[in-house]
Amino acid sequence: MFRPRVIPVLLLRDGALVKTVSFRDPRYIGDPVNAVRIFDELGADELVVLDILASRKRRSIPLDVVTAIAAEANMPLTVGGGIHSVAQIRSLVAAGVEKVVIGTNAVDDPGFIEEAAGRFGSSSIVVCMDVRRSAFGRTVVCRGGRPVGGVRW
C-alpha cells in the first residue's frame, strides 16, 4: 500500500523559525529545535531546514544551529542557505546533515553542483529553485525572493 512521505520544511531567519507568504512578511513561530522534537514525535520521514537570509547576507546557515537541530533529529536531515563551497558542505555533513540544498549558488555557479555531487554523491546534493508567479509569467528568484535576471518562462 502506498504511504506518502511527510517532509516538513522549516524556514530559519536569524536562528528563529518563521513562516512567510510569497517570500514576504516573515512571522516568528517558534524555536527550531523544539519544532524538530515535535516533528520527530509525529513521525516525519525527513526534515528540511532552510536559512532564508543566508544567501542575501552572504553567509552560510549557522553551524551551531545545524548541530543543535541534528542532535534532536532522529530522521534524515537536509539543510540549505548560503552554501557556496565544498568546505561548507563537509562541515555540515560532519555535523550530521545527510543532504544539502543549493539554490542561489546553483544560479551563480552551475558548475558547483557537478563539483559537489562528484565529491559527496548526487543523492546528497539538492538543487532548489524558487519561482514567483506574476501577471508577466513565472520568474526564478533567489537570495530570499529576488528575481534572477532573464530567467522567465
N, C-alpha and C positions, 0 to 999 in steps of 0.2 A: 504494500500500500504506500502511496506517495505521502511523504511528510515534508512540508515546506520548511526550509531553514529560516531561523529567526536570527537576523544580524542587525542589531541596533547600531546606529551611527551617532556618536556623541561629538558635539562641537565644543571646542575649548576657545576661550578668549581670555588672555591673561591668567591662565590657570583655572578659570572658573567654567562651569558647564553653562552653556547658553542655548537659546532657541532663536532662530532667525526666520524671517519670511522674505523670500526673494533677495537674500543676502543683505537685508536691512534690519534695522531696529533689534539688535541682539538683546534678549531678555535673560537675566540671570535666573537659572532654575535649580542650582544646587552645586554640591561638591562632586567632582567626577569620581573619586574613589568610592564614595557612598553609592553612586549610581551603578558602578561596576558590581558592587556587592548585591544590589537589588537584581540586576540582570542575571547575575550568576545564580541567585536563588530561584529566579523564574525560568532558568534552563535555557538561556540564549545559547545558540550554537557557535557564535563567533562575535567579536566586538570590534568596531572600527572607531578610532578616536582621531579627530582632525583638528588641528590648531588653525583657526580661520584667520589669524593675524600674522602668522609666522612669515609667509612669503612677502606680504606687504611691508613688514618691518625688517625684512632681510635677516631673519634668524631662523633657527630650527625649533621644532617643538621641544619644550624644556625636558631634558633628560631626567630630572628629578621627578617630574610629574609622571613621565612614562614609567619609571621604575616603580613608583607607588601604585600605579594602575596595574602594572604587570604582576606585582606581588599579590594583588587581590583577584586577578582574573584567572579562573580555572577553565578557560576556553581559549581558542586561538585569538591572538590579539594583532590587529592591523592598525598602524598609526601613520599619520601624514601631517605635513605642514613644514614648509621651508627646507625640504630635503634637496640638496644640490651636490652632495659629494658621497663618494664611496665610504669615506671615513665616518660620516654621519650614519649611514646605513649600518656599518659594522658596530657602532656604539649602540644603536637601537636594538639590533639583533642580540648583542651581548646583554642588554637589559631585559630580554625576554619577549621581544617582538617577533612574530612569525612572518609578517608581511609589511611592506612599506608602501604608502600611497604617494605617488609623484604626480603633481598637477602642473604648477607653474613652470617647473624646470623641464617638463616634457614639451612645453611650448617653446621655451627659451633655448633648449639644447636637446633636440630629439635623439642625438647620438648617445646621450647619457643613459637612456633607457636600455639600449643594447649593451652598454658597458656594465650597468648594474645587473642586468639579467645574466650576463656572462659570468659575473663574479658570484652572485647569490642564487642563481636559478630563476627561470622565468616564472615559477609559481610563487616567488617571494616578492615580485615587483608588480604593483597595481598602478595603472595609469588612470587618472581621474580627470575628466573634462566636464566642467560645469557649463551649462548652456542657459542663457537667458532668452526668453521669448518676448518679442515686442511686435508692434504693428509693421515693422520693417523686416520681420523674419526672425530667425534664431541666430544668436551670436555666442561664440565661445568666450567665456570670461575666465580670468584667473586673478591672482593677488586679491582674493576676497571679493570678487564680483566686478572687477574692472575689465572692460572689453579688450580682446586681443585684436590688434589691427588686422583687418582684412579677412578674418575667419568668420564667414557668414554663409548661411545656406537657407 
